[in-house]
Amino acid sequence: MARELGAAALAEAASTLAHAGSTSAYPGSTRTGAGADFGAASASLREIAIAPRVRTAFVDVLGPSPAEVLRDLGSVPAVVVPAFLASGYHVYQDVPREVAASAHDAVAVTQAMGPDPALAEVMHLRLRAAGWRPGDAVVFAAAGSSDSRARQDVQRAANLLSDRIGTPAHLAYIATGEPKVPEVVAAVRASGARRVFVASYLLAHGLFHQRLHEAGADGVAEPIGVHPAVVRLLTDRYYVAIETVTAARVA
């Protein structure tokens, strides 16, 4: 998904946040899951007056595309913020391709959302809300990727959560990659854990999150979703990059 964030303090600046689109898990709905959650995040950004103009775009499935959003900006400088939890194919291939296709001449691309301590903070809160208590085992559930760089990012994210909760977060994958979540849940329980909880390294509800409820755990945390820490993370990414793109335009 990609978003354009216009900054009130930087009159000539806009920003674009990039994420994958996803089809709705519910018939008849066209904007659920990550699309709906990042629509809520956009509203939060507007409320704190950091981004009075916010648009959403997607690198696949849904539209508009990042290239379309960037073309709509005309000559306004832009920052692309990839709203991905790891840097895989979408970040290294799709986003640069979309930026090039837009023919926009003043674009900066930030690092992806994850891994980041802010996300580990939110995952910790989601675990506690699901009933997790210190001493309970945790399985860190990620969608998975065939890209080794993305898998390294996910491992770092699991390490950040482990540090946050003070116990190992056992990495497992929902779709692409091994081991799978049900296997790890069973293995952790067989090792002596009395209660096992799944931490969802997903941005929003959908098919992947539904599968976590079938993994045999005692509880499943909600996806990361929209949280003030996530909004701060997005704005931090924006502010770091906007200085670069505006400085380049002045030069």
Backbone bond lengths (Angstrom), bond angles and torsions (degrees), N, CA, C in turn:
res aa  C-N    CA-C-N  psi(-1)  N-CA   C-N-CA  omega(-1)  CA-C   N-CA-C  phi
1 M - - - 1.451 - - 1.513 108.21 -
2 A 1.306 117.99 143.88 1.452 120.29 178.19 1.504 109.63 -127.03
3 R 1.326 117.45 142.12 1.432 121.44 179.90 1.485 111.67 -129.85
4 E 1.305 114.39 148.04 1.451 120.33 174.32 1.516 107.77 -104.01
5 L 1.323 117.16 123.81 1.452 121.40 179.91 1.520 108.49 -116.11
6 G 1.318 118.01 114.23 1.453 120.98 176.16 1.516 108.93 -89.91
7 A 1.323 118.42 134.82 1.466 121.12 -176.21 1.516 110.58 -104.88
8 A 1.337 116.91 128.25 1.456 120.58 -178.77 1.520 111.07 -65.78
9 A 1.333 116.94 -34.87 1.460 120.53 -177.51 1.518 112.46 -76.25
10 L 1.317 117.18 -14.13 1.454 122.35 -179.78 1.522 107.28 -125.59
11 A 1.293 116.04 89.00 1.465 121.50 -166.35 1.516 113.85 -57.91
12 E 1.333 117.52 -31.47 1.456 119.86 -176.97 1.529 112.75 -98.54
13 A 1.343 116.68 10.30 1.462 119.08 -172.90 1.518 112.45 -108.37
14 A 1.320 114.78 142.66 1.467 121.56 171.16 1.506 107.31 -132.51
15 S 1.347 117.44 167.16 1.449 119.78 179.27 1.514 110.93 -141.14
16 T 1.319 117.77 149.80 1.457 122.40 -178.89 1.513 109.75 -127.43
17 L 1.341 117.39 129.51 1.445 122.65 -177.52 1.523 108.71 -110.98
18 A 1.324 118.15 126.65 1.468 120.92 -170.09 1.514 113.03 -107.54
19 H 1.328 116.39 133.62 1.460 122.54 177.72 1.511 109.38 -149.48
20 A 1.330 116.17 161.55 1.462 120.09 175.63 1.511 109.79 -76.39
21 G 1.312 115.90 145.81 1.456 120.12 173.53 1.517 109.06 -81.69
22 S 1.332 116.12 161.76 1.459 119.76 175.12 1.514 108.67 -143.83
23 T 1.315 116.60 144.59 1.456 119.52 177.02 1.510 109.09 -75.90
24 S 1.304 116.68 153.80 1.449 121.51 -177.29 1.519 111.16 -69.02
25 A 1.329 114.68 144.92 1.460 120.12 175.12 1.522 111.35 -84.42
26 Y 1.314 115.90 -3.94 1.455 119.98 -175.74 1.526 110.19 -122.49
27 P 1.326 118.72 122.45 1.461 121.58 -178.60 1.517 111.51 -55.27
28 G 1.334 114.97 139.01 1.449 119.64 176.65 1.507 114.18 87.53
29 S 1.326 117.97 -9.03 1.452 120.41 -179.66 1.508 109.44 -105.35
30 T 1.332 117.36 138.33 1.461 120.85 -178.20 1.511 112.94 -114.07
31 R 1.336 119.20 -3.69 1.449 119.29 -176.96 1.523 110.15 -145.18
32 T 1.329 115.26 66.41 1.446 120.24 175.18 1.518 107.79 -115.25
33 G 1.329 116.87 -170.79 1.456 120.51 177.21 1.506 111.70 61.68
34 A 1.357 115.65 -138.80 1.460 120.55 -175.70 1.516 111.45 -60.32
35 G 1.334 117.46 -36.39 1.458 119.33 179.73 1.513 112.01 -60.03
36 A 1.318 117.15 -45.29 1.457 120.78 179.43 1.513 111.27 -67.98
37 D 1.334 117.34 -43.27 1.453 120.35 -178.63 1.517 111.78 -63.21
38 F 1.329 117.32 -40.98 1.447 117.81 -179.79 1.516 111.84 -78.03
39 G 1.331 117.65 -19.05 1.458 119.06 168.01 1.520 109.55 -64.58
40 A 1.323 116.95 -40.50 1.465 121.26 176.78 1.515 110.87 -65.95
41 A 1.336 116.73 -39.12 1.465 119.75 177.55 1.517 110.62 -63.50
42 S 1.324 117.10 -39.34 1.456 121.44 177.56 1.522 110.19 -59.75
43 A 1.333 116.37 -43.30 1.459 120.20 178.90 1.522 110.72 -62.60
44 S 1.331 117.12 -38.37 1.459 120.84 178.38 1.517 111.07 -64.17
45 L 1.330 116.66 -39.86 1.460 120.38 177.99 1.529 110.81 -63.39
46 R 1.330 116.55 -40.47 1.462 119.62 178.18 1.530 110.56 -62.63
47 E 1.337 116.13 -41.65 1.456 120.78 -175.67 1.523 111.86 -62.06
48 I 1.339 117.13 -33.78 1.458 118.67 -179.59 1.524 111.06 -92.11
49 A 1.340 116.74 10.11 1.466 123.38 172.20 1.520 112.94 62.31
50 I 1.325 117.32 23.80 1.456 119.84 175.73 1.514 109.42 -88.13
51 A 1.308 116.55 -33.06 1.470 119.95 -176.70 1.519 110.21 -138.26
52 P 1.346 118.17 84.19 1.459 119.80 -178.05 1.523 113.04 -64.46
53 R 1.333 119.00 -26.39 1.462 121.36 176.35 1.518 108.11 -114.43
54 V 1.303 117.22 117.87 1.462 121.56 -178.62 1.518 108.82 -132.61
55 R 1.311 116.13 127.26 1.463 121.04 175.17 1.519 108.80 -127.03
56 T 1.323 115.97 159.72 1.454 121.70 -179.20 1.523 109.45 -120.65
57 A 1.336 116.44 137.73 1.467 121.20 176.28 1.521 108.62 -140.86
58 F 1.328 116.76 162.62 1.456 121.47 -172.87 1.529 110.97 -130.65
59 V 1.333 115.26 147.42 1.464 119.25 179.57 1.524 111.93 -86.98
60 D 1.325 118.40 -12.07 1.461 120.45 174.04 1.519 110.71 -157.35
61 V 1.309 116.44 165.95 1.471 126.37 175.67 1.525 112.90 67.96
62 L 1.337 116.72 -62.75 1.459 120.43 -176.19 1.526 110.61 -104.63
63 G 1.306 116.63 170.66 1.447 122.68 175.49 1.516 110.14 -127.80
64 P 1.336 117.62 170.44 1.460 126.61 2.65 1.519 111.95 -77.31
65 S 1.323 115.91 164.32 1.454 121.07 178.82 1.525 109.99 -83.95
66 P 1.339 117.63 162.60 1.468 119.23 174.75 1.528 112.47 -57.04
67 A 1.339 117.30 -38.72 1.458 119.70 179.70 1.525 110.85 -61.14
68 E 1.336 117.09 -40.92 1.462 120.80 179.63 1.521 111.01 -65.07
69 V 1.347 116.35 -43.18 1.461 120.22 179.69 1.522 110.05 -62.79
70 L 1.336 116.96 -44.76 1.457 120.18 -179.06 1.522 111.86 -64.75
71 R 1.324 117.15 -39.18 1.470 119.25 178.32 1.524 111.03 -64.11
72 D 1.321 116.73 -33.70 1.462 120.10 178.84 1.528 112.19 -64.88
73 L 1.323 117.14 -22.20 1.460 120.68 -178.16 1.523 112.86 -73.73
74 G 1.327 117.03 -18.51 1.452 119.19 -175.14 1.514 110.67 67.23
75 S 1.333 116.98 -122.72 1.466 121.25 -177.14 1.517 113.53 -96.56
76 V 1.333 117.89 4.74 1.465 120.61 -178.44 1.523 110.20 -70.42
77 P 1.337 119.33 127.69 1.466 121.03 177.15 1.528 110.77 -57.49
78 A 1.321 116.61 149.72 1.461 120.59 -174.92 1.518 111.39 -137.38
79 V 1.321 115.04 151.54 1.457 123.20 173.15 1.514 108.13 -119.99
80 V 1.315 117.40 125.12 1.458 122.18 176.89 1.524 108.15 -97.87
81 V 1.323 116.21 120.90 1.461 122.43 -179.71 1.526 108.24 -111.58
82 P 1.322 119.59 103.41 1.472 120.70 -179.05 1.535 111.43 -68.17
83 A 1.313 116.05 113.70 1.467 121.27 -179.85 1.522 109.56 -87.39
84 F 1.317 115.26 65.59 1.463 122.35 178.36 1.515 108.91 -123.71
85 L 1.319 116.15 148.64 1.459 120.76 -178.34 1.519 112.43 -83.25
86 A 1.326 117.61 -8.15 1.457 123.17 176.07 1.515 108.02 -155.75
87 S 1.319 115.99 156.12 1.468 120.23 -177.63 1.523 110.33 -95.99
88 G 1.310 115.75 95.33 1.457 122.18 178.01 1.510 111.03 -118.38
89 Y 1.321 116.74 -143.07 1.459 122.18 -173.82 1.524 112.25 -58.57
90 H 1.339 117.25 -43.54 1.459 119.76 -177.94 1.531 111.10 -59.49
91 V 1.335 115.88 -42.05 1.464 119.87 -176.18 1.526 111.37 -75.03
92 Y 1.330 116.98 -42.56 1.461 120.19 -175.19 1.524 114.05 -84.80
93 Q 1.329 117.76 -22.11 1.464 120.42 -176.90 1.526 112.58 -118.57
94 D 1.343 117.31 -56.90 1.457 120.19 -172.89 1.529 113.10 -64.62
95 V 1.338 116.33 -48.17 1.463 118.75 -177.07 1.526 112.07 -63.19
96 P 1.353 119.70 -49.74 1.474 118.37 177.23 1.529 112.99 -59.45
97 R 1.337 117.49 -36.73 1.457 120.42 178.67 1.529 110.87 -64.02
98 E 1.319 116.59 -41.31 1.463 120.30 179.18 1.527 111.08 -66.34
99 V 1.322 116.20 -41.14 1.466 119.38 178.66 1.526 109.97 -62.14
100 A 1.333 116.56 -44.49 1.468 120.26 179.08 1.525 110.88 -63.08
101 A 1.326 117.18 -40.52 1.460 121.02 -178.52 1.522 112.27 -66.57
102 S 1.320 116.72 -25.55 1.462 120.25 -179.39 1.523 112.30 -72.21
103 A 1.348 116.53 -23.09 1.470 122.25 -176.36 1.525 112.18 61.74
104 H 1.338 116.67 18.64 1.464 120.79 177.00 1.526 108.15 -74.45
105 D 1.331 116.74 135.09 1.466 119.22 -172.53 1.521 114.73 -100.21
106 A 1.336 118.23 8.38 1.469 120.49 179.60 1.522 109.44 -144.04
107 V 1.328 116.20 75.61 1.460 122.34 -176.91 1.521 110.11 -128.99
108 A 1.328 117.12 132.60 1.453 122.57 171.07 1.522 108.00 -115.17
109 V 1.316 116.98 140.34 1.466 122.20 179.07 1.516 108.55 -113.51
110 T 1.330 117.07 125.59 1.462 120.98 -179.50 1.523 110.24 -86.12
111 Q 1.322 115.77 176.04 1.454 119.79 170.78 1.516 109.41 -70.72
112 A 1.311 116.68 164.00 1.461 121.42 179.45 1.526 110.98 -66.29
113 M 1.326 116.54 168.47 1.462 120.71 178.36 1.522 112.03 -61.31
114 G 1.333 115.05 -44.29 1.448 118.39 -175.19 1.508 112.58 -119.69
115 P 1.341 115.57 160.99 1.458 126.81 0.72 1.526 111.89 -78.03
116 D 1.341 115.86 155.05 1.456 121.01 179.56 1.527 108.75 -162.11
117 P 1.345 117.23 143.19 1.470 119.85 178.21 1.526 113.25 -56.80
118 A 1.341 117.23 -29.58 1.467 119.37 179.50 1.522 111.16 -62.40
119 L 1.323 117.24 -37.44 1.460 120.59 178.84 1.527 111.19 -69.48
120 A 1.345 115.92 -37.41 1.467 119.32 175.74 1.527 110.83 -62.85
121 E 1.325 116.31 -36.66 1.465 120.72 177.48 1.528 110.42 -61.40
122 V 1.332 116.67 -46.34 1.457 120.13 -179.30 1.530 110.54 -66.51
123 M 1.334 117.38 -41.14 1.465 120.22 178.90 1.524 111.31 -61.49
124 H 1.327 116.50 -37.32 1.464 120.43 176.56 1.532 110.24 -61.51
125 L 1.324 116.35 -45.04 1.463 120.27 178.55 1.527 111.51 -62.64
126 R 1.344 116.76 -40.97 1.464 120.59 179.59 1.536 110.74 -64.72
127 L 1.333 116.51 -39.22 1.468 119.97 177.55 1.525 111.03 -62.10
128 R 1.318 116.81 -46.49 1.476 120.15 -179.62 1.530 110.60 -61.62
129 A 1.321 115.92 -39.97 1.464 119.20 179.06 1.525 112.07 -65.49
130 A 1.348 116.52 -26.38 1.469 121.00 179.38 1.522 112.56 -82.96
131 G 1.332 117.02 -4.00 1.455 120.29 178.25 1.519 114.83 107.52
132 W 1.330 117.29 -0.45 1.466 120.26 179.55 1.527 110.00 -65.02
133 R 1.341 115.11 141.28 1.451 121.70 175.67 1.519 109.04 -131.29
134 P 1.339 117.84 152.91 1.469 119.64 176.61 1.524 110.43 -52.08
135 G 1.313 116.25 132.05 1.460 121.93 -175.23 1.515 112.55 107.10
136 D 1.339 116.35 -22.96 1.461 120.24 175.03 1.532 109.72 -77.00
137 A 1.319 116.52 146.51 1.461 121.27 177.96 1.527 110.20 -78.40
138 V 1.339 115.50 153.34 1.465 121.03 -178.22 1.525 109.88 -130.71
139 V 1.323 114.92 132.12 1.463 121.97 172.22 1.520 107.26 -109.54
140 F 1.318 115.65 123.80 1.465 122.97 -178.67 1.525 107.98 -89.48
141 A 1.330 117.47 109.68 1.464 122.12 -173.36 1.517 111.46 -103.01
142 A 1.336 116.35 116.62 1.463 122.61 177.63 1.523 109.67 -117.18
143 A 1.327 116.17 155.47 1.464 119.77 -179.71 1.517 110.93 -61.45
144 G 1.342 117.20 -43.00 1.459 121.33 179.86 1.512 111.70 104.84
145 S 1.331 115.94 162.52 1.451 121.78 -178.89 1.519 109.26 -159.44
146 S 1.332 115.85 152.06 1.457 120.59 174.42 1.527 111.17 -85.95
147 D 1.323 117.31 -5.88 1.459 122.89 -178.81 1.529 109.18 -87.96
148 S 1.318 117.30 122.46 1.460 121.03 -176.99 1.523 111.97 -63.09
149 R 1.335 117.03 -31.62 1.464 119.66 178.86 1.524 110.95 -66.80
150 A 1.321 116.60 -37.83 1.460 120.13 177.00 1.519 110.58 -66.64
151 R 1.332 117.11 -40.43 1.468 119.79 179.18 1.526 111.16 -64.08
152 Q 1.327 116.90 -36.05 1.459 119.76 176.23 1.525 111.18 -65.14
153 D 1.326 116.33 -39.61 1.465 120.30 176.80 1.526 111.09 -62.59
154 V 1.322 116.41 -41.76 1.464 120.24 -179.68 1.524 110.47 -65.02
155 Q 1.327 116.95 -39.37 1.461 119.57 177.44 1.532 110.53 -62.72
156 R 1.329 116.75 -40.31 1.464 119.70 176.78 1.528 110.85 -63.67
157 A 1.330 116.19 -38.83 1.462 119.89 178.02 1.526 110.85 -63.25
158 A 1.329 116.86 -41.18 1.464 120.71 177.55 1.522 110.60 -63.81
159 N 1.329 116.50 -38.42 1.465 119.94 178.17 1.526 111.27 -65.03
160 L 1.342 116.24 -39.02 1.461 119.92 178.18 1.528 111.15 -62.73
161 L 1.339 116.17 -41.35 1.463 118.85 177.96 1.519 110.49 -66.71
162 S 1.331 117.70 -40.57 1.469 120.97 177.72 1.522 110.89 -56.61
163 D 1.337 115.47 -45.22 1.466 119.64 179.05 1.523 110.81 -63.37
164 R 1.311 116.23 -36.86 1.467 120.83 -176.39 1.529 111.64 -69.09
165 I 1.336 116.89 -42.75 1.468 120.36 -174.35 1.519 112.98 -94.99
166 G 1.316 117.56 -9.84 1.459 120.54 176.66 1.510 114.70 76.63
167 T 1.315 117.02 21.51 1.466 121.39 177.65 1.524 108.11 -151.53
168 P 1.334 118.62 153.65 1.470 118.89 -178.38 1.529 112.25 -60.83
169 A 1.337 114.93 135.84 1.470 121.18 171.75 1.524 105.91 -102.11
170 H 1.317 116.81 106.02 1.459 122.21 -173.28 1.527 109.80 -76.19
171 L 1.332 116.43 117.20 1.448 121.37 -174.78 1.527 112.34 -72.94
172 A 1.330 116.25 135.08 1.465 122.54 177.20 1.519 108.37 -149.80
173 Y 1.340 115.49 158.83 1.457 120.73 -175.86 1.528 110.94 -117.63
174 I 1.331 114.29 148.39 1.455 120.42 -179.83 1.520 111.36 -89.62
175 A 1.326 117.19 -41.87 1.470 121.21 -173.68 1.518 112.10 -120.18
176 T 1.327 117.66 -72.25 1.460 122.48 -175.12 1.513 110.70 -100.85
177 G 1.329 116.87 122.73 1.460 120.60 179.62 1.509 112.71 114.90
178 E 1.308 114.44 162.06 1.458 122.12 178.96 1.530 108.89 -127.96
179 P 1.352 117.05 150.36 1.465 129.00 0.72 1.529 111.50 -82.36
180 K 1.315 115.79 160.20 1.455 122.03 179.40 1.526 110.12 -82.74
181 V 1.327 114.99 158.06 1.467 121.09 -175.39 1.524 112.96 -57.47
182 P 1.348 120.89 -49.37 1.471 118.98 -179.34 1.533 112.75 -58.89
183 E 1.330 116.59 -36.32 1.465 120.05 179.71 1.525 111.29 -64.40
184 V 1.325 116.06 -42.71 1.466 119.93 -178.29 1.523 110.57 -71.30
185 V 1.323 116.88 -39.31 1.470 119.71 176.28 1.526 109.81 -58.15
186 A 1.324 116.78 -46.20 1.469 120.87 -179.67 1.521 111.22 -64.97
187 A 1.320 117.30 -40.99 1.456 120.74 -178.79 1.523 111.39 -66.61
188 V 1.326 116.84 -41.33 1.462 120.41 179.28 1.519 110.49 -65.78
189 R 1.326 116.40 -39.97 1.463 119.41 178.51 1.535 110.73 -66.73
190 A 1.335 115.99 -39.08 1.469 119.93 179.17 1.523 112.20 -66.28
191 S 1.335 115.95 -24.41 1.471 119.58 179.99 1.521 112.36 -78.65
192 G 1.333 117.19 -4.87 1.453 120.33 175.01 1.515 115.65 119.73
193 A 1.313 118.45 -0.25 1.462 120.42 179.87 1.525 110.26 -68.30
194 R 1.315 116.96 130.06 1.459 120.72 179.85 1.526 111.44 -77.91
195 R 1.324 116.11 -38.45 1.465 119.90 178.20 1.527 108.73 -132.01
196 V 1.328 115.68 137.81 1.463 121.99 -178.74 1.527 108.95 -125.75
197 F 1.328 115.87 128.58 1.460 121.70 178.93 1.523 109.68 -119.47
198 V 1.318 115.23 147.21 1.464 121.45 178.09 1.518 109.52 -103.00
199 A 1.325 116.36 125.49 1.462 122.72 172.96 1.519 107.93 -94.25
200 S 1.317 117.03 122.55 1.459 122.48 -173.79 1.524 111.03 -90.06
201 Y 1.345 116.03 108.39 1.471 120.35 175.78 1.525 108.26 -90.74
202 L 1.322 113.69 61.66 1.465 122.89 179.02 1.522 107.48 -131.45
203 L 1.319 116.42 152.74 1.456 119.89 -179.37 1.522 113.34 -81.44
204 A 1.345 116.87 -29.71 1.458 118.50 -172.13 1.521 110.75 -154.93
205 H 1.329 115.03 167.86 1.463 121.36 176.31 1.523 110.61 -66.68
206 G 1.300 115.68 152.43 1.454 122.44 179.17 1.514 109.07 167.50
207 L 1.324 116.10 -165.98 1.459 121.11 -176.66 1.524 112.26 -59.21
208 F 1.336 117.46 -43.44 1.460 120.05 -178.16 1.530 111.09 -61.32
209 H 1.334 116.03 -42.71 1.470 117.54 -179.52 1.520 110.94 -68.37
210 Q 1.325 117.22 -35.43 1.461 120.04 177.35 1.529 110.84 -59.44
211 R 1.322 116.29 -38.47 1.465 120.03 -179.90 1.526 112.38 -61.96
212 L 1.323 117.04 -29.67 1.463 119.95 -178.73 1.527 111.75 -63.46
213 H 1.325 116.29 -29.47 1.465 119.73 179.86 1.530 111.99 -73.81
214 E 1.323 116.51 -8.19 1.464 121.30 178.72 1.533 111.69 -105.03
215 A 1.342 116.80 10.68 1.462 120.86 -173.55 1.522 113.78 -89.31
216 G 1.335 118.44 -5.25 1.459 121.10 176.35 1.512 115.21 89.45
217 A 1.322 117.96 13.29 1.462 121.15 179.49 1.526 110.79 -81.97
218 D 1.328 115.65 165.55 1.466 120.84 177.32 1.526 111.73 -79.00
219 G 1.312 116.08 -20.92 1.450 120.38 178.32 1.512 110.71 -163.74
220 V 1.318 115.59 152.72 1.465 121.58 179.62 1.521 108.14 -127.07
221 A 1.314 116.71 123.00 1.459 120.70 178.31 1.522 110.70 -72.03
222 E 1.316 116.08 152.94 1.447 121.67 175.54 1.533 110.22 -65.32
223 P 1.341 117.88 158.15 1.468 119.71 173.48 1.527 110.77 -61.31
224 I 1.314 116.34 168.60 1.463 121.39 -178.44 1.519 110.74 -58.58
225 G 1.331 117.28 -48.32 1.452 121.29 174.04 1.518 113.92 61.47
226 V 1.335 115.66 -154.47 1.460 122.27 -179.49 1.524 108.98 -98.69
227 H 1.325 115.32 127.38 1.458 122.72 -178.77 1.523 106.59 -150.01
228 P 1.338 119.30 149.75 1.470 119.67 178.43 1.529 113.57 -52.23
229 A 1.332 117.62 -33.82 1.467 119.54 178.87 1.527 111.13 -67.01
230 V 1.331 117.00 -33.23 1.470 120.79 177.36 1.522 109.92 -70.03
231 V 1.334 117.16 -42.11 1.461 120.64 177.86 1.521 110.50 -61.79
232 R 1.343 117.19 -42.95 1.468 119.89 177.72 1.520 110.99 -62.12
233 L 1.326 116.69 -39.25 1.457 120.61 179.10 1.527 110.80 -60.87
234 L 1.324 117.23 -45.23 1.455 121.06 179.40 1.524 111.85 -63.34
235 T 1.327 116.21 -43.12 1.462 118.62 -179.32 1.529 111.27 -69.03
236 D 1.332 117.56 -35.38 1.466 120.14 175.90 1.523 110.65 -61.10
237 R 1.339 116.43 -44.27 1.461 120.51 178.33 1.540 109.47 -58.99
238 Y 1.324 114.91 -43.51 1.465 120.24 -178.29 1.523 111.55 -62.03
239 Y 1.331 116.86 -50.70 1.455 119.97 -174.16 1.525 112.69 -65.28
240 V 1.319 116.99 -35.52 1.467 119.74 177.62 1.526 110.03 -62.86
241 A 1.330 116.79 -42.89 1.464 120.76 -174.79 1.517 113.28 -80.17
242 I 1.332 118.21 -33.24 1.457 119.58 -174.52 1.517 111.26 -64.98
243 E 1.336 117.50 -29.81 1.462 120.02 176.64 1.520 110.50 -63.05
244 T 1.338 115.78 -36.52 1.463 119.99 -179.69 1.513 111.42 -68.40
245 V 1.321 116.62 -47.52 1.475 119.22 -174.98 1.527 111.71 -71.41
246 T 1.332 117.58 -35.80 1.457 118.85 178.74 1.524 111.19 -72.49
247 A 1.343 116.85 -36.82 1.457 120.07 177.08 1.523 110.63 -63.92
248 A 1.335 116.22 -39.86 1.462 120.19 179.04 1.528 110.71 -65.13
249 R 1.345 117.13 -37.34 1.466 120.21 179.97 1.529 110.17 -67.52
250 V 1.341 117.86 -38.68 1.465 121.44 179.02 1.517 110.63 -66.34
251 A 1.361 115.05 -41.66 1.477 119.69 -179.77 1.523 110.41 -64.68
